[in-house]
Amino acid sequence: MNQSEIQKNFSHMNTMQQQAVFTTEGPLLILAGAGSGKTTVLVNRIAYILQCSLCKPWQILAITFTNKAAGELKERICNAVPEGGGDIWAATFHSTCARILRRYGNIIGYSSHFTVYGTDDQKKLVKDILKQLNIDEKYLPVKSILSEISKAKDEMKTPEQMRKEAEFDSRKKDISKVYELYQARLKTADAMDFDDMLCNTVKLFETAPDVLEVYQNQFKYIMVDEYQDTNKVQYKFVSMLAEKHNNICVVGDDDQSIYKFRGATIENILSFENTFKGAKIIRLEQNYRSTQNILNAANEVISNNTMRKGKTLWTENSVGDKIEVHTSDTEREEAAFIASQILDGVEKGRKYSDFAVLYRMNAQSNAVEQALSRSGVPHRIIGGHRFYDREEIRDMVAYLQVINNPHDDVRLSRIINVPKRAIGATTVQHAADIAAGLGESIYTVISEADSYPQLSRAASKLKSFVNLIDGFIDAEQSGDYSLAELYNLVLEHTEYKEYLKREKENADVRIENIEELLSNIIKFEEDYGDDATLSAFLEEISLQTDIDNYDADADTCVMMTLHSAKGLEFPVVFITGMEDGIFPSVATMMNPDELNEERRLAYVGITRAKEKLYLTKTNSRMLFGSTTYNKTSRFVNEIPENLIEFTGGGRMFGNSQVYDKSSAVNGSNRTQVGGTRQGAGSYSSNVFKGYTKPAVSSGATYNVGDSVLHKVFGKGMIMKTQKMGNDVMLEIAFDKAGTKTLMANFCKMEKI
């Protein structure tokens, strides 16, 4: 079969995809827009090369960023090329380097059985080095040191180079000392960390040109996926391998480069044709995922970036619905709107899994989780944990539980040594055994620790912990402190934030989460007034910790950060918090490069939507315990008005409204004509276009035994009611959906 006949096998692809497949020789950059079928192009390009007998399968190297992507790529290649497809090197950077180093690592001083250190191993090693150097972890946290070392390795900097660059920065100089010892200790242990695997492979190639030549001869065709996410050392690795045959094909999208914080450098893709002379660029701009309106919005937003190659997405799909920009008064109304739209969509035939809620930072998930739980919408978080399931939230709630009831052995055992107080597991077990024998609680036993020989060695530490808890209990019972003030006392006297900074990965995010718990407490006090007791709050949040609706395999709405959403797609997408200061974040707004990356993140979020896109924002937002009044996100303002339908946040006349574009777009205080302001975040006229604020319809009250009809769950009977602040928690046995726990104010149902 000649080449032209073989090309007929690829007639199902569009013109630009075919060009990318048939361009086999020389450097090639495939700029693959969102939803343009880049994996299909990669697989078919490899199939075409093999069908034309341009090389043997083992002479092709296809590099991806995750094991999952590598596995999927290899599976699709094997399906397209049944004979020999399994011999292709389809792997991640790390696994490719590991394979090379296992064979030739002895040249640079490693055995073929070298160990790869994971995060825990790295932390332990750095802690040992800090002790050796007599450096306090509070001055140089382990996490910060490892981050700096990783950054240095991404840029191929040695400890000596780091020390020279530090000049008069004593902190950087100390990190360089740790870095130097860290590398020496790794070498002694015949071990590498993940960054070393790339750096050492490049070092091997530089040290042993004959080894480099072996792999240059082997890999006649090299392909790299997600090239916009590569760093300096990854670029160096592939460019060295491609030097002989020069047949390097990279696939990526400069408009989706969103991982600078992981060391990715967008310059690799922007300067490709300068680095690889004679390179050809092919743009894949036809999108198979989204409607044209969604693509037009994405094109308009990203066109405001300066550092980009430039392309325009288009589709043969329908024009589709306009982008709905919805303004709510508060983040709770924003979340209720999302829950309402999901229930409406399910009633009309959609599945829960058709919906995705995206946000810039994890703490934003809090209000949405509560609204979905109260509305009975099954949901799960991708790339994170439910708010009340997060380790730091469970720790702080456990403290509150113990203050409320010191005889709660489970919660007490969780926090007795968090942060570390030198109270070991053996001591706790001894106390538990004594308590079980006496029929008492652990707290009662450790309150008299010096009375028990088994506890004598730890008695002073146990008594110190009891004094701490007793102090919190006294503060709570005195009536002198609000719940928010009590919570702040716990944070202060346990030094929990300092513990997170010292001991935990992603400490900043964890601290944001515990500050967001403060937001929940403040709102609870606003809602409950004089009834805002600690026990009532703990009872209230039990609804959010109920896992009744949490089933990873079920039909559920998904929630995730915008970073986690890359590569995914959904029929309906909500992007929340579209406000300057939230998205883009405050930290990026004054830095043009970082603002460009935030805009690329917005582009990624918009292009996740296939059929319907909601951009939601609020007039005021409580986050991390503080209320802010932010302007509408500049990313919303960059979308032309003819692509947008504005809802919520308008000027209202009785039960109708006139929408004020300046209010909807600029986030200014809206003008109200008619209707009386009833309090923060509520209006007497509750009807918004396409959305009714949650309220018990016509003052409906529910009693045990009432039959109800829910618009999604169908018929059911109320089994239990429980007053909670200005709402009622209902336990309802539905004929088909099973038993659900819903809040009356969020129910879309009527009595029958």
N, C-alpha and C positions, 0 to 999 in steps of 0.2 A: 504494500500500500504506500503510495507516494505522499508527500507532505500535504498537497492540496486536498487529497482524499481524506487524510486524517483530520484536516481542519473542518471538514463537514460534520465531524462528530461533535463540534462545539458550536453548532449553529443556533442552539437554544440560548446562547449568551448574547448580551447586547454588544454593540460595536466596540465600545471602549474596553469592556471585559475581554473580548476576543483579542484586542490589541495587546492587552497585558499578558494574556496567555501565550500569544505567538511571538512576543518579544523575548527571546531566550538568551541572546548574547549581549554582553556588556552590562554596565551598571544601569539599574532601572529603579526608579522611585514610583510606586503606585500610591497616589494620594487618594485614599479610599474614604469617601464621605460616609457619615452615619447611615447604616441600613443599605449600603450599596453592594453587599454581597462579597466582601473581601475574602472570607474563608473559602467561598466557592471558587474564587479566582485562584487562590493559592493551590487548592487541591487540583483544579483543572490544569493549571500551569505545570505542575509536577507530572500529571498524567500525560500531558502533551509531550514533555521532554522525554519521557520514557517510551511513549508510543513512536516517537521519531528516532528512537535508539541513539540519542545524543550522549547518553552516559549510562552507566550501571546504577541500579537503585542505591547502592551504598555510597555512591559518589554525590548524593544529594544531602545537604544539611538544611533542615528547616527548624528554625529556633522560635520558640514562643515564650511567654512569660510565666505561665502556670502549667503544672502537671496536667490539670484538667484539659486545658486548651491543647497541649501536646498530644494527650490521649485521643481527643476528639479528631484532631487533624490526622493522626496516624490511622485511626479507624476509617475515616472517609477516604484516605489515600488507598488503603487496602481494598475498600469496596470498589474504587475506581480502577485500581491496578491490581487485580487478584494475584498475579505472579510477580513476586519480588517486592511488593509494596511494603512488606514487613521489614525489609533490609534498609529502608531509608532511615537516616538519623533524624527523627522528629522528636525534639526534646527541649527542655528549658536551658537557659544559659548555664545554670549550676550543674545540672546533670550531664551536660555536654563536657564541661570542664572537669567534673569528677571522673568521667570516663578516660579523659586524656591523662589526668594526674595519677590515676591508679596504675597507668601503664608506664609513665615516664617521670613520675614525681621524685624518684630516687636521685635524679640529676640535680635537683635543687634541695636535696637533703631530707626528703620524706619517704617513708616506706609505702608499699602498695596498700597497707592496711591502716593508713592514717585515719584519725578520728575527726568527725565534723562536730564542732561545738554548737549547741543550740543556745537559746537566750539564757536559760537557767545556768548552764555551764559558764557562759560568759560573765554573768553577774557574780557568780561565786569567785571566779578567777580575779575579777576587778576588786572585789571586796578584800580578798587576800592581799592584793598588791597595795591597796590603800592602807591596810594595817602595817605592811612592811615599810611603807614610806611615811607612816605616822601622819596621814592626811585624814581629816575628819570628813565623814560622808555628808555631813550637813553643809560643808563648804563645797565639796565636789560630789554631788549625787551620782550614784552608779549609772543611772539612766542617761544623765547628761554626758558622762564620759564615753559611754558606748556609742551614743549618737555622734559625738565629735569624731571618734575613731572611725566609725562607719563612713562618715562624710569624707574624711581624709582618704580612706581607701577607694571610695568612688572616684576621687580625683587623682588617685595614684600618688598620694603624698606619703613620704616616709616620716617616722617620728622626728628625724633630724630636720626635715623641711618644715614640719609643723613648728618645731622649736624656733627656727630662724624667722618664720613669719610672725611668731608671737611678739617679737621685739620686747616692748615694755609691758606686755599683758601677762602678769604673773600667773593668772588662772590658766591661760592657754599653755604656758610653760609647764605648769604642774601636770596638765593633761598629757602633754607630750612625753613627760617622764613616765606616766602610767602606760601610755601607748607603747613606749619602748620596752618596758618590762613585760607588758601584756604579750607582745610579739615574741619576746625571748621565751616566756613561759609556754606559749603555744608550741613553739619549735621544739622545746625540750620534751613536751608531752606527745610529740608527733601528731599534732592536731592543727586544724584550721577552723576559722569561722566561715560563714557563708561568703562574706566579702573577700576573704583570702582565696577562695576557690577561683575566682576570676583573676584577682591580682597575681596569684601564683602561676596561673596558666600563661598570662602575658609574660611574666618573669621567665618562665620555662622557655617560651618561644624566643625571648631575647637572649637567654643564656645558651640555648642549644638550637642554632639555626637549622641543623639537620632534622630535628624533631618537627620544627615548624614546616619544613619542606615536605615531610611525610604527609602532613594534613593538608598542605596546600595542593599537593599532587592528588590526594584522595578526593577532596571536595571541589568538584568541577562547577557545581551550582550551589550557591548559598542563598537562602531566603530567610528574612527576619521579619516577624510579625510585630505589630505595635511598636514600630521603630521610634515613634515620638516619645516613648517612655524609657528609652535607653539612656545610660549615663556615660561618662567619659571612658571608663575602663571597658564597658561593653562595646562601645564604638571601636576602641583600640583592638579588642579581641577579633571582631568580625573583619575589620579592615586588614589585619595581618593575614588572616586566613584567605581573604579574597584577592590578595595581591598578585598571585600568579595568573589565574584564569580571568580575573576581573568580572566574573559573572555573578555579581551580587544584586539581588532584588530585595528591596525593603518595602514593606507595606505599612502604611500608617496614616494618621490624620493630624496635622499640626493643630487643627481646631479642637482636638480632643486631648491635648497634652495637659493633664491635670494633676500630675504627680511630682511636681517640683520638690515637695516636702520629703519625698522618698529619694531624692537625688537625681531624678530625671532632668535631662537638659534638652530643651526644645531646639537648641542650636544644631543638634545632630541632624534633624530632619530639614531644618531651614537651609542648612549649608551643604546639603547632600551633593548637588551638582558641582559645587566648588571643590569638594573633597574628592569626589570620584569623577575624574575628567571624562567628558563625552557621555555623561549620564543622560538618559531619556526620562521624561516625566509624563506619566499618564494619569489623568484625573478620572476617577469613578464618581460621577455626580448624580446618576440616576438612583433614586431611593425607592426601595421596594416595601418600605415599612409604613410611612406616614402619609397623611393627607397633604395637599399642596399648601393649605393655610398654615399648618404646623411648620412645614419646611420654610415657607416665606418668613414666618416669625423668626425661625432659627437663623436664616440667612441675614436678616436685617440686624439682629443682635450682634452676630459675630463679625459683621462688616465693620463694626466700630473698633475692632482690634487692629493694632499696627503691625505686630509681628506675625505674619501669616503668608502662606503661598497664594491663597485666594482660590475659591471655587464656589459654585452656586448649585445647591441641591435642587433637583426637580423630580417629579414623579408622574406616572401615568394613572395614579390613583385619583380619586375624586377630590374636588376642592375641599369638601368637608366643612365641619362646624367652625365658627370663629373661636378664637382663644377667649375663654371666659376669665376676666379679671374681676375677682370678687373681693369687696372690702367689708370687713367686719369691724365692730367696735373693739373687741378684745380677742386674745388668742383662744379663749374658751368658746366664743361665738364662731370663730374661724373653724375650730375643731368640730363644733356641732354642725356647721354647714357641710363639712366634708362627710361626716357620718350620714347626714340627711341625703346628700347626693348619692352616696353608695347604696343606701336603702332604696331610694327611688330607682336607681339603675337596676338593682336586683329584681325589684318588682316588675320591671319592664322586660326582664329576661336575661340580663347579664349575670355572670358568675361573680362571686366575691373576688376570685383570683384575677379578674379583669382589671382590678383597681390597684394602683400603687400610689403611696403617699411619700414624697421625697422632701428632704429638708437639708439645710446647710450644716447643722450641727445636731448631735444626738439629743441634747437637752430639749430641743423643740418637739421631740416625739412625745413628751410627757402629756401635754394637753390633748393631743390627738388620741393617744392610748386611752385616756380617761373617757373621752367622748365615744370612742368605738366600743369600749367595755360597757358603758351605760346604755348604749343603743343596741347591744347584742350583736354587733358586727364582728364576726370571727377575724382575727388578725394575727400576724406574726411579724417579727422584726428580722430582716436579713442583715447579716454583718454586724449584729449588735445584740443586746438583750432588752427584754421588756424593762421599762423604767424601774419598777419595783423588784425586778429580779437581778439588777446589777449589784455586784459585790458591795460597793461602797454604800448604796442605798440600803441594802439589807443590814449592813453594819449599823448605820445610823438609826434605822427603824428598830433594830434589836436593842440599842441603848434606850430608846424611848419605851420599848416594851418592858425592859427591866426596871426602868424608873416607875412605870405604871404598876408593875407586878414583879418585885425582885425575886419571887419564888418560881419564875418561869425558867426552869433549868436549861431548856434548849437554847433560848436566847442568851442567857447568861454565859453558857459554855462558849457561845460564838464570840463574845466580845471580852471575855475575861483577860485575854492576852492580845487584844487588838485595840490600839497599838501594843507592841511587845512590852511586857512588864516582867519578863523572866518568870512567868508562871507557866510551867510546862504542862504538856498533855498528861504526864504521869501524875502530877500534883492534882490536876482536875479530876482524874480518874479516882484517885484516893478519896478526894472529897465526895465524889458521887457515890462511891462504895459505902462510906460512912453514913451519908445521908440516907441511902437505901436501907441500911441496917437500922437506923433510928426512926425511919418514916418521916424524915424532915427534908427540907429543900437544901440544895447545895449552898444557897446564900446563908441560911441559918447556920450551917456547919462552918463555913469560912469566916463568919462573923466571930466565931469563938475558936479560930484556927489554933491558937496556942494551947488549947485544951486537948488536942489530939496529937500523939507522938508522930503519926504518919505525916502530919502537916507542919511539924515544928520548924523545919528548915526554911519553908516558904511562908511562915506565919506573918512576918512583917510585910511582905509583898501583898499577901491576901488581905490583911487588915487595911493596907493602904488603898486597895481597890474598893473594899467595902466602904471606907470613909468617903471615897469619891462618889460612889452611888448614893450613899446616905445624904451627901450634900445636895445632889440633884433632886432627890426625893423631898428634902426639906424645902428647896426652892419651889418645887412644883406645888407642894401643899400649902405654902405660905400665902399664895394668892397675889404675891408681889410681882410675879413675872408672867408675861403673856407666853403663849406657846412658842412664838417666834423667838422671844428672848430666852426661854428655856433651851430651845434648840441651839441657839448661839452659845449659851453657857457650856453645853455639851461639847460643841466643836472646839471651844477655847480651852477647856480644862483637860480634854483628852489629847489635845494637840493632833487631832486626826488629820488635818490638812498637811501638817509637816510630815506626818507618817506617810501619807500618799506620795508626797514629793520625794521622800527618801527611799521608799520601798517598791513603788508600783510603776508599771509601764503606763503611758498615757495619763500621767498624773493631772495634767491640765484639764483633760476631758472629764476625769473623775471628780475633780474639784467643781467644775461647772455643774455636774449632776447633783452633788450634795447642796450646792447653792440653789439649784432648781427645786430641790425638795423644800427649801425655805419658801419658795414661791407658793408651793402647794399649801404649806402651813398658813401663810398669810391669807390666802384666798379662803381657806377653811374658816379662819377666824372672822373674815368679812361676812361669810355666808351664815355662820352659826351664831355670831354675836355672843351673848352671855352663856350660851350652851356649848361654847367651843372648849370643851375639856380635852385633856390628853386621851382619856379612854374613848371619847367620841371620835377623835381624829383617827385613832388606831382602828376603830370599828369601820370608819369610812373607807380607809385605804385597803381594808380586807377585800373590797370589791375589785380593786385593781390587781390584787395579787391572786385572785381566783383564776385558775388555769382551765376553767370549764371550756373556754373557746379556743384554747391553744393546742393545735394539732398540726404538726409540720406537713402531714400528708393530706390534710383536708383542703376544701375549697375556701381559701382565706384571702383577705386583702393583705397586701404586703406593705411594710414600712421600711425605709432605709435612707441613709445619707445619699446625697448626690454622687459622692465618690464611689459608693458601693454599687450604684445603679449602672455604671458604665458597662456596656455590652449587653444590657437587658432591654426588653421592650414590653409594653403593656397597652391594651386598648385605651384605658383611661388613666391619666396621670394628674395628680395634684402636686404642685410645687408650692410649699408653704413659706410664709415669712418673706414675701417679696418686698423687702424694705431696705433702704440704705442703712447700714449698720448691722443688719442681719445677713442679707445677701444682696450685694457684696458685704463681707464682714468689715467691721471697723478697722481691723488691722491691715486690710489691703487697700483701703480707699485712697490713701495718700501716696501709694507706690505704684507707678504706672505698670511695671512688669507684673506685680502681684494682682493688680486689677485686671490685666489682660488674662491672667490665669483664671480669675473668678468668672470672667465673661465666658471663657471656654467651658467652665463648669456649668454655666447657665445653658450654653449651647448643647452640652451633653444631656442635661435634664430635659430640655424642650424636645430633643429628638428621641427621647425614650417613648413618647406618646405616639400611638398609631392612629387613633380616631378622635380623641377628645382631650384637650389640655386645659386645666384650671390653674391659674396663678392667683394665689390668695394672699391677702395682706390685711393688716389691722391698723386702726387709728391709734391704739395704745397697746403695748405688749408688756406683760410682766415676765421677766426672764432673770434667773439667778437672784431672785428676791427683790429686783428693782423694776419699776415701771418706766418705760421709755415711750417717746412719741416720735416715731421715725417717718421720714418722707418715703414716698413710694420708691421702690428700687429703680435705679437708672436703667436696669435691664428691661423693665416693663415700659418705660418711657421710650426705649429704642425701637419698640414694635409699633408700626404705623396704626393709626386709629381704625382704618378700614378693615384690619384683621382682628379687631377686638370687640367683644361685647362686655360692657361694664355692668356689673350687678352689685347690689348691696351699697351701703354707704352713700345714699342719695338724699336729695331734699324730698320730704314726704308731705303729701296733702291728704290727710285722713288715711284711706286705704289705698291710695294711688301715689305715685311719686314721679317727680321729674329728676332725671339724673344730671348731676352737676359734674361735667367732665373734669373740671379743675380739682374737685374734691376727690373724685375717683382716681385721678392720675397722680396728683401731687400729695395726697395724703393729708391735706389740710383739714381743719375742723369743719365738719359739714354743717350747712345751714338747715335748721329745722323750722318749717312753717306749719303750724297746727300740730297737735299732740304735745304732751308734756313730758319733760325729762323726768324719768322715775328714779334715776340713780346711775352710778357709774356703769356704763356699758348696756343700758336698757332704755327703750323708748316705748311710749304707750302705743304707738303705731308699729306693729311687729311684722307687717307684711312686706317682704323684700321680693324683688323679681326672682322667681324660681326657687324661693327659699322662705320658709316661715321659721322665725326664731322658736326654739323649743319652749313650749309652754303646755301645761295640762289643758287640753282643749275644753272650752266652755266650763272651766272650773271642775272638770270631772274628778270624782274621787273613786278610789278602787278599794274593794273589800274582799276578804277571803271568800272564795266560792263564786265570785263574779266570773261569767263567761266573757271572753274578749276575742276580738278579731284583729290580728296584727297584719299589716299590709305585706310583710314578707314571710313571717313565721306561721301565719294562718290562725286557726282556732285554738284557743287554749283556756285553761282555768287558773285563776289566781289561787296559789296555795299558801302564800305567806306575804304579809306586808310589814314594813318596818320604817318608821319615820326617821329621816336623816336630814337634819337642818331644814331647808326649805323644799325638800324633795322627799319622795317615798321610794324605798327599794322594794321591788316586787319580785317574788319568785313565782314563775308561771310555768305550768305544765302544758306544753303545746302538743296537739295530737300527732303532728308529724316531725316537728323540729326538736322534740324532747324538752327537758326542763331548762329554762333560761332565767338568769338574774338580770333584770332591767331596771332602770330608773324611770319613774313615772314621767318626769319632765321631758325625757328623751324618747318616750314610746310613741310610735306612730300606730295607734290602735284605738278601737272604739269598743264600748261595752255592747254585748248582744244578749 
